[in-house]
Amino acid sequence: MSGLIKTTVYLTESDYERLKAIARRQNRAAAELVRDAVADYARRRAPRVKPKSLGAGRSGRGDLSEKAEDLLEGMGR
């Protein structure tokens, strides 16, 4: 369990009892369930990382799609 940081979380009595019951049924520690739940929540809420290649081929022209045929005229001959 290296790399873990101890923290305190306040739960309502009913949530705590439900957590303990789930932990007993799964034969796991309540703390393990809390860690899993926090990790899952953090993964879902983390900002998505955009690929570094996104926009790498950007031409800087706003009219490229409209003028593609004109711009490519004469190429490949």
Summary of the structure (lengths in Angstrom):
residues: 77
radius of gyration: 26.7
end to end distance: 66.1
largest distance: 78.0
contacts: 95
relative contact order: 0.06
helix: 51%
strand: 0%
